[in-house]
Amino acid sequence: MSSYGREAEASIVRLAQMARAVGIHLIVSTQRPSVEIITGLIKANITCRMAFQVASQVDSRTVLDMAGAEKLLGRGDMLFLAGNSAKPRRLQGAFISDKEVKKVVDYLKETKGPDYKEEIISSQKTLRPEIGFGLGQTALAETDDELYLEAKEVVARAGKASASLLQRRLRVGYARAARLLDILEEKGIVGPADGAKPRDVYIDEG
């Protein structure tokens, strides 16, 4: 909204207007309860509102058109204003802390291993036997990517190497360009990554 306010507002309003007719439930959320984000047009077309704890009475009025949300306690404490109601209802929403999420993830990591589909892995190994699937395996061959030779020529001509350069010159996505860079580094053609700087190229054109 801060970058493309008018376009985003028009899309949200249009969708909200059409959603009523076809039964679509639209949920729009923001962490910045300001009038630049929650505009009058958006509020007019999204009549049900929900506010968690906010910093000030002004923020509460921006969301609910009344004070109250600034007095909430946090941790899922909320005010819900239905479209056909003049006063908001105070509710307790489900709250999961970062600590709880970490405990669940740690438990799953300890008790559940990866569940690979062996038939898929086997088929990939058959199609591309030169690539190792284990962590840390970097057995990369020149035939590993048909654009390898073109990528090698591009960086040699440019005298520098970066994913964005390969994306532009070879017209590929970021993942493919980054993979080509890894192959070039493995072959000793380009240097290691150095933050956002282009990589050094160790070969000359031709």
Sequence and secondary structure as in RCSB ss.txt:
>XXXX:A:sequence
MSSYGREAEASIVRLAQMARAVGIHLIVSTQRPSVEIITGLIKANITCRMAFQVASQVDSRTVLDMAGAEKLLGR
GDMLFLAGNSAKPRRLQGAFISDKEVKKVVDYLKETKGPDYKEEIISSQKTLRPEIGFGLGQTALAETDDELYLE
AKEVVARAGKASASLLQRRLRVGYARAARLLDILEEKGIVGPADGAKPRDVYIDEG
>XXXX:A:secstr
  SSHHHHHHHHHHHHHHHHHHT       S  STTTS HHHHHH   EEE   SSHHHHHHHHSSS GGG  ST
TEEEEE TT SS EEEE     HHHHHHHHHHHHHH      HHHHHHHHHH TTS  STT     GGG TTHHH
HHHHHHHHTEE HHHHHHHHT  HHHHHHHHHHHHHTTSB   BTTB EEB S   
